[in-house]
Amino acid sequence: MKFVDEAWIDVAAGDGGNGCASFRHEKFKEFGGPDGGDGGRGGHVWALADENLNTLVDYRYTRRFEAQRGEHGRGSDQYGAKGQDVVLRMPVGTVISDADTGEVLCELLHPGQKVLIARGGEGGRGNLHFKSSTNRAPRQKTPGQPGERRRLKLELKLLADVGLLGMPNAGKSTLIAAVSNARPKIADYPFTTLHPNLGVVRVGPEKSFVIADVPGLIEGAAEGAGLGHQFLRHLQRTRLLLHIVDAAPFDDSVDPVAQARAIVAELKKYDPALAAKPRWLVLNKVDMLPPEQRAQRVRDIVRRLRFKGPVFEISALTREGCERLMQQVYEYVARERAAAAPAPVDPRFDPAALPGTAPTAG
């Protein structure tokens, strides 16, 4: 399936049905009185987070969604039926914003989360509601209100704990294939990865985290060069970035330090907050270095980069050092999850948390 992480759609909630002006007509009841019912509410448009979806391809070709309008009111006190709602299933991680104003309306962050994105119009009132002691034969009725109409931008941001960052052919796809259940395409030419890949890394019973591999960056990606700029948004929700650097490039003219600096520069151009995320340096393909040169090469790269964070030496191909790296990553992610989790509330000290109680005003 083609990976689509952006789409623009038009949604239209249903209009409310019109109220009815009617009078009761029965034998031997000359003045039966008003009996016009209300119109029905127009259908709403909802967005539902579906964990079984991972792309917005369903909205690339079908771009207009309309809910049913409410029925008109009828005589004999008959109220119109409400219009049928429309539920749009979207992947978890979808950001829904107004395409005209840019305002973010909602983010679908949890499976099963349901959000109202277009409200149906209320039905009009029938003349049944306008009778009074002084107006026994009202002919007033109100029309139904129009439903909301919006042009929306859908943007998918993958929900991953760890993101892999690096130049093309740095070994990101090989690493995610070695440590998780993801099976990305791997080849010896640039831009093998054409869409993000998600993998679940399990380091023990009930110990796992999600890792994301995005297409490689090149210099000028923030301005639109290459493929990586299209997918940088998928790193914005990660807790940790693993900067994969090819420590043993085939071409001697390629400088790993210069490539690493270019990646950091592109991150800062695209989103300073993304560049400020915790980042670990992972030197890949160390198995390609002669044993007597490995330590010196690693020290040289770290020194020239002036990198102060954790540094790991791995070989994604032979899986050397991968287990230790994943264990360290899990421990970090677990600490971040615990820090971000809300503290449990003791009902003894929070009356609002007790069943059947509510906070008092004033």
Disulfide bonds with the S-S distance in Angstrom:
none
